[in-house]
Amino acid sequence: MSAAAAALALSLSLAACSSDRGSADRAGGSGAPAASSPAAAAPSPTPSVAPDAYRHTLTGALGPLNSALRAVDTAHEGSALNEALEAAATRADAAADTLHTSRTPDEALAGNGQLAAALRSLGRDLRSARGGGGRCATSPRVTLGTAEGPKSVRAAGRTLTALGYDPALHLPRTEQPRHRRLANGAFLRDGSRAGLGRLTVNNGTGSDAVVTLTHGSRTAFSVYVRHGSHTTIPSVNSGSYTVYFTTGEDWDDARSSFTRGCSFEKFDDEATFRTVRVAGGTQYTVLTFTLNKVLGGNATTSQVSPDEFPS
């Protein structure tokens, strides 16, 4: 009895072992020791981009932009320059798109991203620099001279050049802000003055000014008054005049306007000059206008549009 039981137990034990091995075989050897499993294939590394291939990408992306920027250099100010700036901005955006999606050598990844971002900034600055062509219009070349986009492009170019990838990007020429001024008391326009009236203008503002008197639709005279100075205009004819004045920096004769920091105003009340004969002589009007705020002053001013300001 005990022998049969032992035999039966032995048979069950052997059957269980045999069953485990068969299950392992059918599962692809998952029950086998790890050392006997075939090694998993390692993923192939992404092949690095050849430097010459990336240089070719740079040339293709920046070539059209360089051509557009050279056109900016040769364009005359006005509509021709504005059109050239817009075309160059479009090319800058396209170059940034190309670089953003281009395959890049590992060592140039940061510099490539820096250049793409700088080109976006350059495109915005090129569009912003376009001049309106009217009064108080700063030259686009002056505006670009202080813009951040060109500076960012230069910095990105230095980064890539140090790695052996020269972007060779041609940036448009710029100009420094100008500070053109006329002599204090210089007339820009002067009609026939034969009266006895006298006008003194004190300019206590921080900017130079041009003061213009109109009689009806006609400009009687315009005079330049430097900041902190005064000038007197003699021989003003009798009559009522509207007094305009503009202040700013860098007087541009061609536009009859300052190019920076402009304001355009007029006095709300007319300036009236009279000449009358009285016993023992003649009385005539002597007026003084002060352009800055004066304690106790009684003359108010209003802003006018640049187009309303007389030439």
C-alpha positions as CSV (number, residue, x, y, z in Angstrom):
1,M,0.0,0.0,0.0
2,S,2.7,2.4,0.9
3,A,4.8,1.3,-2.1
4,A,1.9,2.0,-4.5
5,A,1.3,5.4,-3.0
6,A,5.0,6.2,-3.3
7,A,5.0,5.2,-7.0
8,L,2.0,7.2,-7.7
9,A,3.5,10.2,-6.1
10,L,6.7,9.8,-8.1
11,S,4.8,9.5,-11.4
12,L,2.8,12.7,-10.7
13,S,6.0,14.6,-9.9
14,L,7.7,13.5,-13.1
15,A,4.6,14.4,-15.2
16,A,4.6,17.9,-13.7
17,C,8.2,18.4,-14.6
18,S,7.7,17.2,-18.1
19,S,4.7,19.5,-18.5
20,D,6.7,22.6,-17.4
21,R,9.4,22.0,-20.0
22,G,6.9,21.6,-22.8
23,S,5.2,24.9,-21.9
24,A,8.4,26.7,-21.9
25,D,9.3,25.4,-25.3
26,R,6.0,26.4,-26.8
27,A,6.4,30.0,-25.4
28,G,9.6,30.5,-27.1
29,G,11.9,29.6,-24.2
30,S,10.5,32.1,-21.7
31,G,11.1,29.7,-19.0
32,A,14.8,29.1,-19.9
33,P,17.6,31.0,-18.2
34,A,18.3,34.5,-19.6
35,A,21.8,33.6,-20.6
36,S,20.5,31.1,-23.1
37,S,18.1,33.7,-24.9
38,P,19.3,35.3,-28.1
39,A,20.4,39.0,-27.5
40,A,18.0,41.7,-28.7
41,A,19.2,43.7,-31.7
42,A,20.4,47.2,-30.6
43,P,18.7,50.1,-32.5
44,S,20.9,51.7,-35.2
45,P,22.0,55.2,-34.3
46,T,20.6,58.0,-36.4
47,P,23.3,58.9,-38.9
48,S,24.9,62.3,-38.3
49,V,24.4,65.0,-40.9
50,A,27.5,65.6,-42.9
51,P,28.9,69.1,-42.4
52,D,29.0,69.7,-46.1
53,A,25.3,68.8,-46.4
54,Y,24.4,71.4,-43.7
55,R,26.6,74.0,-45.4
56,H,24.6,73.3,-48.6
57,T,21.4,73.9,-46.7
58,L,22.7,77.2,-45.4
59,T,23.7,78.4,-48.8
60,G,20.3,77.4,-50.3
61,A,18.4,79.1,-47.5
62,L,20.4,82.3,-47.3
63,G,21.2,82.9,-51.0
64,P,17.7,84.4,-51.9
65,L,17.8,86.5,-48.8
66,N,21.2,87.9,-49.6
67,S,20.0,88.9,-53.0
68,A,17.0,90.7,-51.5
69,L,19.2,92.5,-48.9
70,R,21.5,93.7,-51.6
71,A,18.4,95.2,-53.3
72,V,17.7,97.1,-50.1
73,D,21.2,98.6,-50.3
74,T,20.7,100.0,-53.8
75,A,17.0,101.2,-53.4
76,H,16.3,104.9,-53.2
77,E,14.3,106.1,-50.2
78,G,10.6,106.2,-50.7
79,S,8.4,103.5,-52.3
80,A,11.3,101.7,-53.9
81,L,13.0,101.2,-50.6
82,N,9.8,100.2,-48.9
83,E,9.2,97.6,-51.6
84,A,12.7,96.2,-51.2
85,L,12.3,96.0,-47.4
86,E,9.1,94.0,-47.7
87,A,10.7,91.6,-50.2
88,A,13.7,91.1,-48.0
89,A,11.4,90.5,-45.0
90,T,9.5,87.8,-46.9
91,R,12.8,86.1,-47.8
92,A,14.0,86.3,-44.2
93,D,10.9,84.5,-43.1
94,A,11.3,81.8,-45.7
95,A,15.0,81.3,-44.7
96,A,13.9,80.9,-41.1
97,D,11.3,78.3,-42.1
98,T,13.9,76.3,-44.0
99,L,16.5,76.3,-41.1
100,H,13.8,75.4,-38.6
101,T,13.0,72.2,-40.4
102,S,16.5,71.3,-41.7
103,R,18.6,68.4,-40.5
104,T,21.6,69.8,-38.6
105,P,24.9,68.4,-37.3
106,D,24.7,67.9,-33.5
107,E,27.3,70.5,-32.8
108,A,25.4,73.1,-34.8
109,L,21.9,72.5,-33.4
110,A,21.9,75.5,-31.0
111,G,23.5,77.8,-33.5
112,N,21.0,76.8,-36.2
113,G,18.1,77.5,-33.9
114,Q,19.7,80.8,-32.9
115,L,20.0,81.9,-36.5
116,A,16.4,80.8,-37.4
117,A,15.1,83.0,-34.5
118,A,17.3,85.9,-35.5
119,L,16.0,85.8,-39.1
120,R,12.5,86.0,-37.7
121,S,13.5,89.1,-35.8
122,L,15.2,90.5,-38.9
123,G,12.0,90.1,-40.9
124,R,10.0,92.0,-38.4
125,D,12.5,94.8,-38.2
126,L,12.7,95.1,-42.0
127,R,8.9,95.6,-42.1
128,S,8.9,98.0,-39.2
129,A,11.6,100.1,-40.8
130,R,9.4,101.0,-43.9
131,G,9.0,104.7,-44.0
132,G,5.7,106.5,-44.3
133,G,7.2,109.2,-46.5
134,G,5.5,112.1,-44.7
135,R,6.6,114.5,-42.1
136,C,8.5,113.3,-39.1
137,A,9.6,110.2,-41.0
138,T,12.8,108.7,-39.8
139,S,14.9,107.2,-42.6
140,P,14.5,103.3,-42.7
141,R,18.3,103.0,-42.7
142,V,18.5,104.9,-39.4
143,T,15.7,102.8,-38.0
144,L,17.6,99.6,-39.0
145,G,20.8,100.9,-37.4
146,T,19.2,100.6,-33.9
147,A,17.1,97.5,-34.5
148,E,17.7,94.2,-32.6
149,G,17.2,91.9,-35.6
150,P,20.5,92.7,-37.4
151,K,22.4,92.4,-34.1
152,S,20.9,89.0,-33.4
153,V,21.8,87.8,-36.9
154,R,25.4,88.9,-36.4
155,A,25.6,87.0,-33.1
156,A,24.1,83.9,-34.6
157,G,26.6,84.1,-37.5
158,R,29.5,84.3,-35.1
159,T,28.2,81.2,-33.3
160,L,28.0,79.1,-36.4
161,T,31.3,80.5,-37.9
162,A,33.2,79.4,-34.8
163,L,31.9,75.9,-35.6
164,G,33.1,76.0,-39.2
165,Y,29.7,77.0,-40.7
166,D,29.9,80.5,-42.1
167,P,26.4,81.8,-42.9
168,A,28.0,84.6,-45.1
169,L,24.9,86.7,-44.7
170,H,24.9,90.2,-46.2
171,L,23.1,92.7,-43.9
172,P,21.8,96.0,-45.4
173,R,23.7,99.2,-44.8
174,T,22.5,101.5,-42.1
175,E,22.9,105.1,-41.2
176,Q,23.5,106.9,-37.9
177,P,20.8,109.4,-36.7
178,R,21.5,112.8,-38.0
179,H,21.3,116.1,-36.1
180,R,20.6,118.7,-38.7
181,R,19.8,122.2,-37.4
182,L,19.3,125.7,-38.9
183,A,20.8,128.8,-37.4
184,N,18.7,130.4,-34.7
185,G,16.4,133.0,-36.3
186,A,16.8,131.6,-39.8
187,F,13.8,132.1,-42.1
188,L,12.5,129.1,-43.9
189,R,9.9,131.3,-45.7
190,D,9.6,135.0,-45.6
191,G,7.0,137.0,-47.3
192,S,6.8,140.8,-47.8
193,R,7.1,142.3,-44.3
194,A,6.7,146.1,-44.3
195,G,4.7,146.8,-41.1
196,L,5.6,148.0,-37.7
197,G,4.6,145.1,-35.7
198,R,7.2,143.0,-33.8
199,L,7.0,139.4,-32.6
200,T,9.4,137.8,-30.2
201,V,9.5,134.0,-29.8
202,N,11.0,132.3,-26.7
203,N,11.7,128.6,-27.1
204,G,12.0,127.2,-23.6
205,T,11.4,123.6,-24.7
206,G,14.1,120.9,-24.9
207,S,13.8,120.8,-28.7
208,D,14.3,123.1,-31.6
209,A,11.2,124.7,-33.1
210,V,9.9,126.2,-36.3
211,V,7.2,128.9,-35.8
212,T,4.9,129.7,-38.8
213,L,2.4,132.5,-39.1
214,T,-0.4,132.3,-41.6
215,H,-2.7,135.0,-42.8
216,G,-5.7,133.3,-44.2
217,S,-4.5,130.5,-46.4
218,R,-1.1,132.2,-47.1
219,T,2.1,131.6,-45.1
220,A,3.4,135.0,-44.0
221,F,6.7,133.6,-42.6
222,S,8.4,130.6,-40.9
223,V,11.3,131.0,-38.6
224,Y,13.7,128.6,-36.9
225,V,14.2,129.0,-33.1
226,R,16.7,126.8,-31.4
227,H,15.9,125.4,-28.0
228,G,16.8,127.6,-25.1
229,S,16.9,130.6,-27.5
230,H,14.7,133.4,-28.7
231,T,14.4,135.5,-31.8
232,T,12.5,138.6,-32.8
233,I,10.8,139.2,-36.1
234,P,10.4,142.9,-37.0
235,S,8.2,144.6,-39.6
236,V,5.2,142.3,-39.2
237,N,2.3,143.6,-41.2
238,S,-1.0,144.5,-39.6
239,G,-3.6,141.8,-39.6
240,S,-4.6,138.6,-37.7
241,Y,-2.4,135.5,-38.0
242,T,-2.7,131.9,-37.0
243,V,0.5,130.8,-35.2
244,Y,1.7,127.3,-35.7
245,F,4.8,125.7,-34.3
246,T,6.5,122.3,-34.6
247,T,9.2,120.9,-32.4
248,G,11.6,118.0,-32.7
249,E,15.1,116.9,-33.7
250,D,17.0,116.8,-37.0
251,W,15.4,119.3,-39.4
252,D,14.9,117.9,-42.9
253,D,14.5,120.7,-45.5
254,A,13.2,118.3,-48.1
255,R,10.2,117.3,-45.9
256,S,9.9,120.6,-44.2
257,S,9.9,118.7,-40.9
258,F,11.9,117.3,-38.1
259,T,12.5,113.6,-38.4
260,R,12.4,112.5,-34.7
261,G,10.4,113.4,-31.6
262,C,8.0,115.7,-33.6
263,S,5.0,117.6,-32.3
264,F,2.7,119.9,-34.3
265,E,0.6,122.5,-32.5
266,K,-1.0,125.9,-32.9
267,F,-2.1,128.6,-30.6
268,D,-5.8,128.7,-30.1
269,D,-6.1,132.4,-30.4
270,E,-4.9,134.4,-33.4
271,A,-2.1,136.9,-33.1
272,T,-3.4,140.3,-34.1
273,F,-1.1,143.1,-35.1
274,R,-2.4,146.7,-35.4
275,T,-0.8,150.0,-36.4
276,V,-2.7,153.1,-35.6
277,R,-1.8,156.8,-35.6
278,V,-2.2,158.7,-32.4
279,A,-1.4,162.1,-31.2
280,G,2.3,162.6,-31.3
281,G,3.1,159.4,-33.1
282,T,2.1,155.8,-34.1
283,Q,1.2,152.8,-31.9
284,Y,1.9,149.3,-33.1
285,T,1.7,145.8,-31.6
286,V,4.5,144.1,-29.9
287,L,3.8,140.4,-29.0
288,T,5.8,137.7,-27.3
289,F,5.1,134.0,-27.6
290,T,6.7,131.5,-25.3
291,L,6.6,127.9,-26.4
292,N,6.9,126.2,-23.1
293,K,4.4,126.4,-20.2
294,V,4.7,129.7,-18.4
295,L,3.3,130.5,-15.0
296,G,0.6,133.1,-15.5
297,G,0.6,132.6,-19.3
298,N,-2.7,133.1,-21.0
299,A,-2.2,131.4,-24.4
300,T,-3.5,127.9,-24.9
301,T,-2.5,125.5,-27.7
302,S,-3.9,122.5,-29.5
303,Q,-2.4,119.6,-31.3
304,V,-2.7,119.6,-35.1
305,S,-2.1,116.8,-37.6
306,P,1.1,116.9,-39.6
307,D,-0.9,117.4,-42.8
308,E,-2.6,120.4,-41.3
309,F,0.7,122.1,-40.5
310,P,1.5,124.7,-43.2
311,S,4.5,124.2,-45.5
